[in-house]
Structure formats: C-alpha cells, structure tokens
C-alpha cells in the first residue's frame, strides 16, 4: 500500500468518525460506562481507567485491520 492510499484511508476514517460524533453522539454513549471501567472520584481529583472499553475497541480494530491487510 502506498503512502497516498494510507493517508487517504486515514482521512476517510477521520471524516466518518467526525460525522458520527457530530450527528449521532448517542452511538458512543456506552464508552466508559461498561462493567470493568474504573472511575475513582475524590474531592479534588478524578481517575478514569476504561479497561473494558479499550479491550472492546482493541478487538474491533484488530478485526478491521486483519480484514484489510491480510494476504
């Protein structure tokens, strides 16, 4: 894959993500609210560790990358 195709693909992906965030924000309400996501609140600080959400995103991205780049 040439650098031009790669940059075009990344650009289209960013465009799609931007459109989703602008016009359908309800599609990502689940992020950070799954069981296994850690949120510790104190008077002065907030610690947020989205373990389960990041695992799901990692699995989805792995599947997508394997579909496109597997020979």
Secondary structure, 3 states (H helix, E strand, C coil): CCHHHHHHHHHHHHHHHHHHHHHCHHHHCCCCCCCCCEEEECCCCEEEECHHHHHHHHHHHHHHHHHHHCC
